[in-house]
Amino acid sequence: MQEALTDLKAILHSKRANIYYLEKCRVMQKDGRVLFLTKAKTANQYWNIPIANTTCLLLGTGTSITQAAMRMLASAGVLVGFTGGGGTPLLMAAEVEWLTPQSEYRPTEYLQGWMSFWFDDNKRLQAAKLFQQGRIDYLRTIWGKDRELITEGFNSADPHIETALTNFIRQTNKARSSSELMQIEARLTKQLYKVAVNSTGYGDFTRERTAEDTANSFLNHGNYLAYGLAATTLWVLGIPHGFAVMHGKTRRGALVFDVADLIKDTLILPWAFICAKEGASEQEFRQQCLQAFTDHKSLDFMFEQVKTVAMHTDWDTTGSQTL
């Protein structure tokens, strides 16, 4: 049994490929594997979950899970969340949003590094700006090389997009508080929504999380996939979700949202509108997002960004808060 547990840890979390959303099934352990059971007209069907290559598991409506399956998922370091239909919203949690596998062997250096700056308002704001710079660098890189996105009009070389990104960085550097930074972020995202609407010919669009149009539905679904990656990153690095640098004043698990924002505008936003234009199903959209995460190494990027901020030491102590 010890050898099996060791084998499960062979794939680093930053290299894992899978996020699963399951509904109307029973998750169980059988013959040393985690399976999910679906009922067919003539016979039950079992499907294997490759837990050693899985980051998180979303359990939707009509699902149940056995204690033995949870034990195996925990040993493989898989995060489990109970969700509503279609993967949103997250409903049940042991630590904010996720049932987290318990391990006393997670690293402490990143938590200690995070705590070294977190209680200083000035340094915490600088950390938020580091996240925003990383987010824009990632968007520029991906929108500058992904042929499918470029073909659909998401090209970082476009003058309108480049101007919006340049203005965002300039305004971010001048921001004096996290609330001001969030307002600047909201303006950029609104501009990117406009780019998406114009590029895909979507028509009238207003971002509303309760709206039932396809683009809003896909955005909700894709964002929760990004939250799964963010929660995995923070759990592996041992940083509690409550120590946010932007959203923390209103949400106890806000660091998950901070980290997820690193990739949401780059990948979730464009593919939500592209898939809506093409009439894709929810499953097809989910597969497209997961493929994009893999192609552009989103989880690796999240890990590197969080580690960079946690271990950052060159803080500006003059109070100018400009990076």
Buried (B, 14 or more C-beta within 10 A) or exposed (E): EEEEEEEBBEBEBBBBBBBBBBBEBBBBBEEEBBBBBEEEEEEEEBEEBBBBBBBBBBBBEEBEBBEEBBEBBBBBBBBBBBBBEBBBBBEEBEBBBBBBBEEEEBEEEBBEBBEBBBEEEBBBBBBBBBBBBBBBBBBBBBBEEBEEBBEBBBBBEBEEBBEBBEBBBEBBBEBEEBEBBBEBBEBBBEBBBEBBBEBBEBEEBEEEEEBEBBBBBBBBBBBBBBBBBBBBBBBBBBBBBBBBBBBBEEBBBBBBBBBBBBBBBBBBBBBBBBBBBEEBEBEEBBEBBBEBBBEBEBBBBBBBBBBEBBEBEEBBEEEEBEB
